[in-house]
Amino acid sequence: MIRKPFNMPPKAFGPAEADPNAEVSIFPVTDAPPPRTGTPPSISRKLEGDGANLIFLTFAPGQVLRSHTSAHPITVQALQGQLLLTTDQGEILLEPGTVVHLRAMVVHEVSAAQDAPAENVLLLTMLTGERHSTEPIAQDTTD
């Protein structure tokens, strides 16, 4: 990576929108934030749940999330459009259907090409291993 990376801590994405005590949470791609101009891309933390944070990032054409690391292992996947993930190992084209796992502290950069679609949505799953729910799951007591 050309630039010195910065560390992207989990709290950098703002508060979560979903209830961590919900037994099931559903996030369609239409929940992604609208694209914005400038840097960084639009970012919205959807869930701070048991074991993982789900974060949507929407890139406009030409936007870059510059070289950085994550304190936790992550997976990234394009939900819409086309993005480029760059690591010291090379470039990976992210299109819907491709999921990439990165270990903690791996330097990486994500970008949308100038000729990319108007909205390019990335789902970042930060594998924190932390517990955030405070209520037990309801047990079915019917026999």
CORSUL-V462351 format. One record per residue. SS is DSSP state (H for helix, E for strand, - for the rest). Layout:
ss
SS
SS
//
This chain:
ss
-
-
-
-
-
E
E
E
-
H
H
H
H
-
-
-
-
-
-
-
-
-
-
-
-
-
-
-
H
H
H
-
-
-
-
-
-
-
-
-
-
E
E
E
E
E
E
E
E
-
-
E
E
E
E
E
E
E
E
-
-
-
-
E
E
E
E
E
E
E
-
-
E
E
E
E
E
E
E
E
-
E
E
E
E
E
E
-
-
E
E
E
E
E
E
-
-
-
E
E
E
E
-
-
-
-
-
E
E
E
E
-
-
-
-
-
-
-
-
E
E
E
E
E
E
E
E
-
-
-
-
-
-
-
-
-
-
-
-
-
-
-
-
//
